[in-house]
Amino acid sequence: MTHKLFILAYDGCQLLDVTGPAAVFGAANDAIEKPAYDLQIVSAEGGLVTTNCGVAVQSRKIGGQPDTLLVAGGSRGLKAAMMNADVRRWLQKVTPGTRRYGSVCTGAFVLASAGLLDGKRVATHWASCARLAERFPAVSVDAEALYVVDGKVWTSAGVTTGIDMALALVEADLGAATANLIARHFVLYARRPGYQSQFSPMLQAQAAADAPFAALIDWMQDHLDRELDVPTLARHAGYSERSFYRKFTEATGKTPAHFVEDLRLDAARTLLSKGLSLKLIAGRVGLKSSARLGQAFERRFGMAPSLFREMHASPELAS
């Protein structure tokens, strides 16, 4: 079956919010060698839409009934898109008949302004989470997730996360093998699940202006099964233990012990989604035993790792 998929664009929208998901769906057609997706870029007036970087994309005037509808995010043109009465009426008309609808990045504001996110848990770009929650109190904003699926509503955090969400949509339609094939074709480092935080411990450290520890953290991620105590880390970084503890905590905002636990639990979530046993995961991430993994995981995420694995592992992988 061919899925009719619309991406709503507007002047000033983020180019990658349109072309990132579009490239994924186009690649899906190539991967299975038949038109799984009838992809259309649509806009209020049709014709050329000038994106935020000045690149124009061709669009068709809004109309018709999509199976899946996504709204691109943007900055300069976002307010106009939210206030466009024709866009609002069209969204309110077609979304009840869609199988899925959602947004990339700040496209959530357009849907929320049409009342289509009330009572839903959603994601948007980290810099806009507070603004979305304040302006639309009936919407539950998840400030952490890369993308969120709440019923038939799919929303993603921003820019590249639209690719992650599009891959998840392809997986839902065509299976994990096709989605993984596309990810390999795009030379992605990894397929990121929706529950992953917008800011990984590594990215948080790299984003800190005074963080001199990116190389050390990269090494830590590759050696989670080792003893990563302060003496070991200080020696590897070339500091005294006291100096390392102070500088690392200042740079990352977390003590070395808390930071190491964050790395280990992030890695554990990824391995759980692959259906691996708790004992094997505990050994790989340096948490020693499945009991210790369970205690740390439940303390951090509020659920047992076995339940998380049941919820997120592919059926063919779960063990």
QUIZIRA-V55600 format. One record per run of one state. SS is the DSSP state (2 for helix, 1 for strand, 0 for the rest). FROM is the first residue (numbers start at 1). LEN is the number of residues. Records with the same first field share a line. If there is no record, write none. Layout:
SS->FROM-LEN / FROM-LEN
This chain:
0->1-2 / 9-4 / 14-1 / 33-4 / 44-3 / 51-5 / 62-6 / 72-2 / 75-3 / 84-1 / 98-2 / 105-2 / 114-7 / 123-3 / 136-4 / 142-3 / 146-1 / 151-2 / 157-4 / 175-1 / 186-11 / 198-3 / 208-6 / 223-7 / 238-3 / 253-3 / 273-5 / 286-4 / 302-3 / 313-7
1->3-6 / 13-1 / 37-7 / 47-4 / 56-6 / 68-4 / 74-1 / 100-5 / 121-2 / 140-2 / 145-1 / 147-4 / 153-4 / 197-1
2->15-18 / 78-6 / 85-13 / 107-7 / 126-10 / 161-14 / 176-10 / 201-7 / 214-9 / 230-8 / 241-12 / 256-17 / 278-8 / 290-12 / 305-8
